[in-house]
């Protein structure tokens, strides 16, 4: 077949196109990705990660560790704009229920290169306030 077509309408993350050195995934809303229920951030040590908002509303979250705490930076995403999170940057995405994103990264990142850190209660409160500010 000369043209391949992929559609993913389920919840959450689906790496639907994996090749030797890269993959394309779709991220749809799922519980834990909402504007008020992010409980963790993650980073990848071996790849940048590209995000493209297809539809809906989403906030890209980046974080830096300062001592024992995180400083959060949030940006309301615009459809069709390409956003890059560099390797070793803590991040996540907060989204509304109809949001859909495309993610491009090294192949099998979701299997071998994910480090997760849970947020404490104070970090969650700080993050949720910053997300709300980004949505305005």
C-alpha positions, 0 to 999 in steps of 0.5 A: 500500500502506498499510503497508510492511514491511522486513526485512534479515537480511544483514551490516552496515549497510543504510539501508532506508528513506530519505525527504526529510530522514531515514532508518532503517537496520539494523545487523547484526553484520559483521567489524570490529564485534566486541568485539575488532576495532574499528579505526576510529571515525566522526562525522557533522557534520550529524546526530545518530544514534539507536541502538536495540538490537533483540536481542543484546549491543552496546556503544555507543562514544563518544570525545573527542579530547584532543590526539593521543589519544582518550578512550573512553566505552562503554555496554552497550546495553539492548534497546528503549532509545533512545540518541542520539549528537550530531552531531560526536561520534566513535562506533562500535558493538561487537556480538556476532554475533547483535546487531541495531540500528536507526539513525535519522539524516538522509537519505543520511548514509551517503553524504555525512556520514561522517568516519572515523579509524583507531585506532592500536594503543594506542587499540585496546588501550585501547578493547578494555579499556573495552569489556570493562569495559562488558560486565561 
